[in-house]
Each structure stands twice: as structure tokens, then as C-alpha cells.
Amino acid sequence: MLVSKNKATNSLLKSEKKSLLRFLTLYVAMVIFMITLLSVFYYQSQEKLMLADQRASLTKYAYIQTKRLKVLHYFFDERTTYPRDPRFKSAIYDIEFMKIFSILNDESIRFDEEIYITNKHIHFVKTLDTYYLGTKYLIIEVEDDGAWRGEIWKHILGYGLIAFFLFMLFGLFLAKLFLKPMRDSIMLLDRFIKDTTHELNTPLSAILANIEMMDTGVMVDKNKKKLNRINIAAKTVSTLYKDLTYLTLEQEKQNEDEEIAVKPVLENRVEYFDILAKSKNITFVLSLQHATIFIDRRKFIRVIDNLISNAIKYNKRGGEIEIVLQENMLSISDTGIGVSEDKIPFMFDRYMRFNQSEGGFGVGLSIVKKIVDEYNIQIEVESKEGEGTKMVLKW
């Protein structure tokens, strides 16, 4: 009982981890986007602050250079050397943005901005009211050592990592809070399945045993039909009971793998489900060749039973079930309701049901997927809504 409880808990944790992973993936993407956006805003604001600090000294350099241009303008016949300063580079442009003279290291000029960064330099654009030497725009250039940028990146990385860590802790708390109702519901459903399984055992065994012992030869046709209906109902419940038993009690048993001849197993299970198929006028079409598989017989029968049971359950009245067996390949196809292509990836999820009019807990295909994955058997699904479904096993 303890093993069964642990297995149910492990199954629950697996489902919970999937939901948690999906939530955290979206949450992390949103957190990264938000931190990136804030980092961009922070970087831009710090850049503006740095330029504001630089504006004072650059304005001073522009004033000094303007005075020198004024002197050069009035004494141009005597002095023809453009004034230079070791603290900055400069250039002069006319009103039509044509270069008059330049000693700038970077000639990328933005006349529509007063101060800006270009490559590794800072430019300050001063508009002159008096056109000394025909100058309308004076450009002052100083080197940008990038020290401010390094400090900003330290702050962004440091505070960003702290914020990311705090947001992740908050996200985990939210995820667990949001997943608690789902966890409680799944635990309640698992507990119900386990309790129901125990209650079904005795009456179901008695029903099946008594049906087998009945002498149908002395029955009138009316009673035979009633017995057939009882037999159909009992076998339907028996299939569900075996699935629930496997989920709650048997899947932790030690495997007894052996080389199994697949054809006799299929013929036996088809005979078992024949009465269920006839209740919906469903015909089996068999094309069985010799094939073997190395697997636990109990688990292989669970796979076959669930695939055939689903093919009957979701088939249309008067439909067909085609079973094709070849070496290392088995396909079971029906002419039933099918499912849309976007729902195929979710067919093997536990408790997933696409047709609410049919009974069951939605655990059959979940069991199939668990077993085939355990034995590295490839399962392929082809389905079209309104036309049917085909399940293919390859090993």
C-alpha cells in the first residue's frame, strides 16, 4: 500500500512539475523582458546624467574656442593658424553645414543635437550668433574613456541578478500557490480511484465467475440477450478495473520479461473483446503475421487491451477495427470519431478525455504511453476528426 501511495505521489509530482515548468518558462521570459527594459531605461538615464555633467566643461571649452575664433577673425591677416587646445578637439561649420576646418577624430556630426556620444568621443555642438570666419556651428570633441559605462554595467548586472533572484523566489511561491488546487484535486481523484478499485474487486469477480458458469443452452433467447448485456457491462468494468489496479497496485511489481509471440495474444484479446465489439456491430479485420516482442506479458496485455478498448469505445456503430501485425510493427486503426491534429500531443495525458459522452477516467492511454516508453517502443498516432484513429507500435 505504501509503494502504491508513493507511486501515485510520484505521478502527481511529475504532472505538477510539467505545469510548474510551463508557468516558470513564461514567468522567466516576462521577468527577463522586464529587467531588460528597466536596464535600458537605467542606462539611458545614466548616459543623460553623464552628458549633463560633461555639458558644463564643454560649454566652457566652447566659450574659450569662440574667443580664439574671434581673435583669429579680426587678425586673420596676421594669424592664419587655427587655434588648438590639448584638452579638446574642435571643428567649425558654416550655416549650410559645410565644413570650414576640422581637427576632429570623429567626423560624425549631428547638428540637431547639442551633446551626444559618437563611438569613443563626446561632441558638443555650439551655435554661434556671430559668424566668426563664417562659422555658424562650433563642434567641441573630448574623448570618452568609458569609465561611466563600466560602472553602469556593474550596477545593471549586480542589481539585475538580485532582482532576478528575488523575482524567481516570488515566482516559485506564486506557482505553488496556484498549483495547490490542482494538486489537491489530483490527490483526491487518486484517492478515489484507489478506494474504488478495492471496492470493485469482490463484486466484479463474482459477476464474471457466475456468468462463465451459466448454462446458456437451456436459456430462452430473451434471457440470453440479457446475459450478453450483463457480460458486456462486466467486461467493460473489468477493463477499467485492470487499469486502476495497474495504476494503484501492480506497476511497481518486478518485471517478468520474456519473448512473447504477439499473434496468439492478439487473437486472444480480440476474442475477449468480441462481445463488446458486437454490441456496436463493429467488425474486426485481422492481418496477422508472425512477430515476437521481449516484454512483461502482463504489461503487454494492458497495452493491447487499452488500444482495442479505445478503438471500440470511440468507434462508430457498424464500424471496423483493423489490426495489422508485421515483424516489429503493430497497428490498430478504427473508423471512429477521431481527434483534431492539435489535440494529438495531449492524447496520452492522464485524465485527458476528448469525448465526454464516453465513460472512463482517461487513464488508459496514459498507461499505454508509460509502458511503451519503459520498453523503448515507438508509438505513432494518426487521427482525423470524423474519420478515425490509427495507433502504430514499432519495436
C-alpha positions as CSV (number, residue, x, y, z in Angstrom):
1,M,0.0,0.0,0.0
2,L,2.9,2.3,0.8
3,V,4.5,1.6,-2.6
4,S,1.2,2.4,-4.3
5,K,0.9,5.7,-2.4
6,N,4.5,6.7,-3.3
7,K,3.9,5.9,-6.9
8,A,0.7,8.0,-7.0
9,T,2.6,10.8,-5.4
10,N,5.4,10.5,-7.9
11,S,2.9,10.6,-10.8
12,L,1.3,13.7,-9.2
13,L,4.7,15.3,-8.8
14,K,5.5,14.7,-12.4
15,S,2.3,16.3,-13.6
16,E,2.9,19.2,-11.1
17,K,6.4,19.6,-12.4
18,K,5.2,19.9,-16.0
19,S,2.7,22.6,-15.1
20,L,5.3,24.3,-12.9
21,L,7.8,24.3,-15.8
22,R,5.3,25.8,-18.2
23,F,4.4,28.5,-15.7
24,L,8.1,29.3,-14.9
25,T,9.1,29.4,-18.5
26,L,6.5,32.1,-19.2
27,Y,7.3,33.8,-15.9
28,V,11.1,33.9,-16.5
29,A,10.6,35.3,-20.0
30,M,8.4,38.1,-18.6
31,V,10.9,38.8,-15.8
32,I,13.9,38.9,-18.2
33,F,11.9,41.2,-20.5
34,M,11.0,43.5,-17.6
35,I,14.6,43.6,-16.2
36,T,16.0,44.2,-19.7
37,L,13.5,47.1,-20.2
38,L,14.4,48.6,-16.8
39,S,18.1,48.2,-17.6
40,V,17.7,50.0,-20.9
41,F,15.9,52.9,-19.1
42,Y,18.6,53.0,-16.4
43,Y,21.4,53.0,-19.0
44,Q,19.8,55.8,-20.9
45,S,19.1,57.9,-17.8
46,Q,22.7,57.4,-16.6
47,E,24.0,58.4,-20.0
48,K,22.0,61.6,-19.9
49,L,23.3,62.4,-16.4
50,M,26.9,61.8,-17.6
51,L,26.3,64.1,-20.6
52,A,24.7,66.7,-18.3
53,D,27.8,66.6,-16.2
54,Q,30.0,67.0,-19.3
55,R,28.0,69.9,-20.6
56,A,29.4,72.4,-18.1
57,S,33.1,71.7,-19.0
58,L,32.3,71.5,-22.8
59,T,30.4,74.8,-22.6
60,K,33.5,76.3,-21.0
61,Y,35.7,74.9,-23.8
62,A,33.3,76.2,-26.4
63,Y,33.5,79.7,-24.8
64,I,37.3,79.6,-24.9
65,Q,37.4,78.4,-28.5
66,T,34.8,81.1,-29.5
67,K,37.1,83.8,-28.1
68,R,40.0,82.4,-30.0
69,L,38.0,82.3,-33.3
70,K,37.0,86.0,-32.6
71,V,40.7,86.9,-32.3
72,L,41.6,84.9,-35.4
73,H,38.7,86.5,-37.3
74,Y,39.9,90.1,-36.6
75,F,43.6,89.4,-37.0
76,F,43.4,86.9,-39.8
77,D,45.9,88.8,-42.0
78,E,48.4,88.4,-39.2
79,R,47.4,85.0,-37.8
80,T,46.4,82.1,-40.1
81,T,46.9,79.2,-37.7
82,Y,43.7,77.5,-36.4
83,P,43.6,77.7,-32.6
84,R,44.2,74.3,-30.9
85,D,43.9,73.1,-27.3
86,P,45.3,69.9,-25.7
87,R,42.2,69.5,-23.7
88,F,39.8,69.1,-26.7
89,K,39.5,68.9,-30.4
90,S,37.3,71.2,-32.4
91,A,35.7,71.9,-35.8
92,I,33.8,74.8,-37.5
93,Y,31.0,74.6,-40.0
94,D,29.0,77.2,-41.9
95,I,25.3,77.8,-41.9
96,E,24.8,75.2,-44.7
97,F,26.6,72.5,-42.6
98,M,29.7,72.7,-44.8
99,K,33.0,72.1,-43.1
100,I,35.3,75.1,-42.8
101,F,38.0,73.5,-40.8
102,S,38.3,70.4,-38.5
103,I,40.8,68.6,-36.4
104,L,38.2,66.1,-35.0
105,N,39.0,62.5,-34.6
106,D,35.4,61.5,-35.4
107,E,33.7,63.4,-38.2
108,S,30.2,62.1,-37.5
109,I,28.4,65.3,-36.7
110,R,24.7,65.6,-35.5
111,F,23.7,69.2,-35.9
112,D,20.2,68.5,-34.5
113,E,21.7,67.5,-31.0
114,E,23.5,69.7,-28.6
115,I,25.6,67.0,-26.9
116,Y,25.9,63.3,-27.8
117,I,28.2,60.3,-27.8
118,T,29.7,59.0,-31.1
119,N,32.0,56.0,-31.0
120,K,34.6,56.8,-28.3
121,H,34.1,60.6,-28.3
122,I,31.7,63.2,-26.9
123,H,30.6,66.0,-29.2
124,F,29.2,69.3,-28.1
125,V,27.6,71.5,-30.8
126,K,27.6,75.2,-30.1
127,T,25.6,77.6,-32.3
128,L,27.3,80.9,-32.8
129,D,25.3,84.2,-33.1
130,T,28.3,86.0,-34.7
131,Y,29.7,84.3,-37.7
132,Y,33.5,84.5,-37.0
133,L,35.3,83.2,-40.1
134,G,31.9,82.3,-41.5
135,T,31.3,79.9,-38.6
136,K,27.7,79.0,-37.6
137,Y,28.4,75.8,-35.7
138,L,31.4,75.1,-33.4
139,I,32.0,71.4,-32.6
140,I,33.9,70.6,-29.4
141,E,35.2,67.0,-29.1
142,V,36.6,65.2,-26.0
143,E,37.5,61.6,-25.6
144,D,35.0,59.2,-23.8
145,D,37.1,56.9,-21.5
146,G,34.1,54.7,-20.9
147,A,34.6,54.5,-17.2
148,W,31.0,55.6,-16.6
149,R,29.8,52.8,-18.9
150,G,31.7,50.2,-16.9
151,E,30.1,51.5,-13.6
152,I,26.6,51.3,-15.2
153,W,27.1,47.7,-16.4
154,K,28.3,46.7,-12.9
155,H,25.1,48.2,-11.4
156,I,22.9,46.6,-14.1
157,L,24.4,43.2,-13.6
158,G,24.5,43.4,-9.9
159,Y,21.1,44.8,-9.3
160,G,19.7,42.8,-12.2
161,L,20.8,39.4,-10.7
162,I,19.5,40.4,-7.3
163,A,16.2,41.4,-8.8
164,F,16.0,38.2,-10.9
165,F,16.7,36.0,-7.8
166,L,14.0,37.8,-5.8
167,F,11.5,37.6,-8.7
168,M,12.3,33.8,-9.0
169,L,11.6,33.2,-5.3
170,F,8.3,35.2,-5.7
171,G,7.5,33.2,-8.9
172,L,8.0,29.8,-7.1
173,F,5.8,31.0,-4.3
174,L,3.1,32.0,-6.8
175,A,3.4,28.8,-8.8
176,K,3.0,26.6,-5.7
177,L,0.1,28.8,-4.6
178,F,-1.7,28.5,-8.0
179,L,-0.9,24.7,-8.3
180,K,-2.2,23.8,-4.9
181,P,-5.8,23.5,-6.1
182,M,-4.7,21.2,-8.9
183,R,-2.6,19.2,-6.6
184,D,-5.4,18.7,-4.1
185,S,-7.8,17.7,-6.9
186,I,-5.4,15.1,-8.3
187,M,-4.8,13.7,-4.9
188,L,-8.5,13.5,-4.3
189,L,-9.0,11.8,-7.6
190,D,-6.2,9.3,-7.0
191,R,-7.6,8.5,-3.6
192,F,-11.0,8.0,-5.1
193,I,-9.6,5.6,-7.8
194,K,-7.7,3.6,-5.2
195,D,-10.7,3.2,-2.9
196,T,-13.0,2.4,-5.9
197,T,-10.5,-0.3,-7.0
198,H,-10.7,-2.1,-3.7
199,E,-14.5,-1.9,-3.6
200,L,-14.8,-3.3,-7.2
201,N,-12.7,-6.4,-6.7
202,T,-15.1,-8.7,-4.9
203,P,-18.4,-8.0,-6.7
204,L,-16.7,-7.9,-10.2
205,S,-15.0,-11.3,-9.6
206,A,-18.3,-12.8,-8.5
207,I,-20.2,-11.4,-11.6
208,L,-17.6,-12.7,-14.1
209,A,-17.4,-16.1,-12.4
210,N,-21.2,-16.6,-12.3
211,I,-21.5,-15.5,-16.0
212,E,-19.0,-18.2,-17.0
213,M,-20.8,-20.9,-15.0
214,M,-24.2,-20.2,-16.5
215,D,-25.5,-22.7,-19.0
216,T,-26.8,-20.7,-21.9
217,G,-28.0,-23.8,-23.7
218,V,-31.2,-24.0,-21.6
219,M,-31.9,-20.3,-21.7
220,V,-34.5,-18.7,-23.9
221,D,-33.3,-16.0,-26.4
222,K,-34.7,-13.2,-24.2
223,N,-32.6,-14.3,-21.2
224,K,-29.5,-14.8,-23.5
225,K,-29.7,-11.2,-24.6
226,K,-29.9,-10.1,-21.0
227,L,-26.9,-12.2,-20.1
228,N,-25.0,-10.8,-23.0
229,R,-25.7,-7.2,-21.8
230,I,-24.5,-8.2,-18.4
231,N,-21.4,-9.8,-19.8
232,I,-20.6,-6.7,-21.9
233,A,-21.0,-4.4,-18.9
234,A,-18.9,-6.7,-16.7
235,K,-16.1,-6.8,-19.2
236,T,-16.2,-3.0,-19.6
237,V,-15.9,-2.6,-15.9
238,S,-13.2,-5.4,-15.8
239,T,-11.0,-3.5,-18.3
240,L,-11.3,-0.3,-16.2
241,Y,-10.7,-2.3,-13.0
242,K,-7.5,-3.8,-14.5
243,D,-6.3,-0.3,-15.4
244,L,-7.0,1.1,-12.0
245,T,-5.3,-2.0,-10.4
246,Y,-2.3,-1.4,-12.6
247,L,-2.1,2.2,-11.6
248,T,-2.6,1.7,-7.8
249,L,-1.1,-1.7,-7.1
250,E,0.7,-3.5,-9.9
251,Q,3.1,-1.2,-11.8
252,E,5.7,-1.4,-9.1
253,K,5.9,-5.2,-9.4
254,Q,9.1,-6.7,-10.7
255,N,9.0,-7.1,-14.5
256,E,9.0,-10.7,-15.7
257,D,10.2,-10.0,-19.3
258,E,10.0,-12.8,-21.8
259,E,9.9,-13.4,-25.6
260,I,6.2,-13.3,-26.4
261,A,4.6,-14.5,-29.7
262,V,2.3,-11.5,-30.4
263,K,-0.2,-13.2,-32.8
264,P,-1.7,-15.6,-30.2
265,V,-2.0,-12.7,-27.7
266,L,-3.8,-10.5,-30.2
267,E,-6.2,-13.3,-31.2
268,N,-7.0,-14.0,-27.5
269,R,-7.7,-10.3,-26.7
270,V,-9.8,-9.9,-29.9
271,E,-11.9,-12.9,-28.7
272,Y,-12.2,-11.3,-25.3
273,F,-13.4,-8.0,-26.7
274,D,-15.6,-9.6,-29.4
275,I,-18.8,-9.4,-27.4
276,L,-18.1,-5.6,-26.7
277,A,-17.5,-5.0,-30.4
278,K,-20.7,-6.9,-31.5
279,S,-22.7,-4.7,-29.1
280,K,-21.9,-1.8,-31.5
281,N,-21.9,-4.0,-34.7
282,I,-18.2,-3.4,-35.0
283,T,-16.2,-5.8,-37.2
284,F,-12.6,-6.9,-36.6
285,V,-10.4,-7.1,-39.7
286,L,-7.2,-9.0,-38.9
287,S,-4.0,-9.3,-40.9
288,L,-1.6,-11.0,-38.5
289,Q,1.9,-12.3,-39.4
290,H,4.3,-13.9,-37.0
291,A,6.1,-11.5,-34.7
292,T,7.7,-11.5,-31.3
293,I,8.4,-8.9,-28.6
294,F,10.5,-9.1,-25.4
295,I,8.3,-7.6,-22.7
296,D,6.4,-8.4,-19.5
297,R,3.3,-10.3,-20.6
298,R,1.1,-8.5,-18.0
299,K,2.1,-5.1,-19.3
300,F,1.9,-6.0,-22.9
301,I,-1.7,-7.2,-22.4
302,R,-2.5,-3.9,-20.7
303,V,-1.2,-2.1,-23.9
304,I,-3.2,-4.3,-26.3
305,D,-6.4,-4.1,-24.1
306,N,-6.4,-0.4,-23.9
307,L,-5.8,0.1,-27.6
308,I,-8.5,-2.3,-28.6
309,S,-10.9,-1.0,-25.9
310,N,-10.4,2.6,-27.1
311,A,-10.9,1.5,-30.7
312,I,-14.3,0.1,-29.7
313,K,-15.3,2.9,-27.3
314,Y,-14.7,5.7,-29.8
315,N,-15.7,3.8,-32.9
316,K,-19.0,4.5,-34.7
317,R,-21.8,1.9,-34.8
318,G,-21.3,-0.6,-37.6
319,G,-17.6,0.5,-37.9
320,E,-14.4,-1.5,-38.3
321,I,-11.3,-2.2,-36.4
322,E,-8.3,-3.2,-38.5
323,I,-5.4,-4.9,-36.7
324,V,-2.2,-5.4,-38.8
325,L,0.8,-7.3,-37.3
326,Q,4.1,-7.5,-39.0
327,E,7.6,-8.1,-37.7
328,N,8.4,-5.4,-35.2
329,M,5.2,-3.4,-36.0
330,L,1.6,-3.5,-34.9
331,S,-1.1,-1.1,-35.9
332,I,-4.7,-0.8,-34.6
333,S,-7.0,1.5,-36.5
334,D,-10.7,2.4,-36.2
335,T,-13.3,4.2,-38.2
336,G,-14.5,6.3,-35.2
337,I,-14.7,9.9,-34.2
338,G,-11.0,10.7,-34.3
339,V,-9.4,13.8,-32.9
340,S,-8.2,17.0,-34.4
341,E,-4.4,17.3,-35.1
342,D,-3.8,19.9,-32.4
343,K,-5.1,17.5,-29.7
344,I,-3.0,14.5,-30.6
345,P,0.0,15.5,-28.4
346,F,-2.3,15.5,-25.4
347,M,-3.9,12.1,-26.0
348,F,-1.6,10.3,-23.6
349,D,-2.0,12.8,-20.7
350,R,-3.5,11.3,-17.6
351,Y,-7.2,12.1,-17.1
352,M,-7.4,13.6,-20.5
353,R,-10.7,12.8,-22.3
354,F,-11.8,14.3,-25.7
355,N,-15.3,12.9,-25.7
356,Q,-17.3,13.5,-22.5
357,S,-20.1,11.1,-23.7
358,E,-17.9,8.1,-23.2
359,G,-17.1,6.7,-19.8
360,G,-13.8,6.1,-18.1
361,F,-11.3,8.2,-16.2
362,G,-9.0,8.9,-19.1
363,V,-6.1,6.7,-17.8
364,G,-5.9,4.0,-20.5
365,L,-3.6,5.8,-23.0
366,S,-1.6,7.2,-20.1
367,I,-0.8,3.6,-19.1
368,V,0.0,2.7,-22.7
369,K,2.5,5.6,-23.0
370,K,4.1,4.7,-19.7
371,I,4.7,1.1,-20.7
372,V,5.9,1.7,-24.3
373,D,8.3,4.4,-23.0
374,E,9.6,1.9,-20.4
375,Y,10.5,-0.6,-23.2
376,N,11.6,1.9,-25.8
377,I,8.7,1.1,-28.1
378,Q,7.8,3.9,-30.5
379,I,4.1,4.8,-30.7
380,E,2.8,6.9,-33.6
381,V,-0.7,8.4,-33.8
382,E,-2.6,9.2,-37.0
383,S,-6.0,10.7,-36.5
384,K,-8.5,12.8,-38.4
385,E,-11.6,14.2,-36.8
386,G,-14.7,12.3,-38.0
387,E,-12.7,9.6,-39.9
388,G,-10.9,7.6,-37.2
389,T,-7.6,7.0,-35.4
390,K,-4.7,4.7,-36.1
391,M,-2.2,3.7,-33.4
392,V,1.1,2.2,-34.6
393,L,3.6,0.4,-32.3
394,K,7.2,-0.1,-33.5
395,W,9.9,-2.0,-31.6
